[in-house]
């Protein structure tokens, strides 16, 4: 994961209403209200031995990072401050 390897700040964000703007079966967007919500920025600290991880251990680390990002995105709601 580029964000973790580069020690970049990750900003989770979620778009609400996009399904109304481009409904299934439509080829052109429809007028709709959409809301973009940004979460709290965070950094995912890599373990000290991350450069020596290989195979399943590295996959497990990437899976953990991805799950944390998705958990933070799922926690965002349209009425979040």
C-alpha positions in Angstrom: 0.0 0.0 0.0 1.5 3.2 -1.2 0.0 5.3 1.7 1.6 3.1 4.4 5.0 2.6 2.7 5.4 6.4 2.0 4.1 7.3 5.5 1.6 9.5 3.8 -1.5 10.9 5.6 -4.6 9.0 4.5 -7.9 10.9 4.3 -10.9 8.6 4.1 -13.8 9.9 2.0 -17.2 8.7 1.0 -19.6 9.9 -1.7 -23.4 9.6 -0.9 -26.0 10.0 -3.6 -23.9 8.8 -6.6 -26.4 6.0 -7.1 -29.2 8.5 -7.7 -27.0 10.5 -10.1 -26.3 7.6 -12.3 -29.0 4.9 -11.8 -28.6 1.4 -13.1 -29.6 1.2 -16.7 -29.1 4.9 -17.5 -26.2 6.0 -19.7 -26.4 9.6 -18.8 -26.1 11.2 -15.3 -29.3 12.5 -13.7 -29.6 15.6 -11.6 -29.2 14.5 -8.0 -27.9 15.8 -4.7 -24.6 14.3 -3.7 -22.7 14.6 -0.5 -19.0 14.1 -0.1 -17.8 13.4 3.5 -14.2 13.5 4.5 -13.0 11.6 7.6 -10.2 12.4 10.0 -6.8 12.1 8.4 -4.6 9.4 9.8 -1.3 7.6 9.2 -0.9 3.8 9.3 2.4 3.1 11.2 4.2 0.1 9.7 5.8 -2.4 12.1 9.6 -2.1 12.5 10.1 -5.3 10.6 7.9 -4.4 7.7 10.8 -4.3 5.2 11.7 -7.9 6.0 8.1 -9.3 5.6 7.5 -11.6 2.6 4.7 -13.8 1.3 1.7 -14.4 3.6 3.0 -12.0 6.3 3.2 -9.2 3.8 -0.3 -10.0 2.4 -1.6 -10.0 6.0 -0.2 -6.6 6.6 -1.7 -5.2 3.4 -5.0 -6.8 4.3 -4.9 -5.2 7.7 -4.2 -1.8 6.2 -7.0 -2.1 3.6 -9.4 -3.2 6.3 -8.6 -0.2 8.5 -9.1 2.2 5.6 -12.4 0.5 4.7 -13.6 0.5 8.4 -13.0 4.3 8.5 -14.8 4.9 5.2 -17.8 2.7 6.4 -18.0 4.8 9.6 -18.6 8.0 7.6 -22.2 9.1 7.5 -23.9 11.8 5.4 -24.5 13.9 8.5 -21.0 13.6 9.8 -19.4 17.0 10.8 
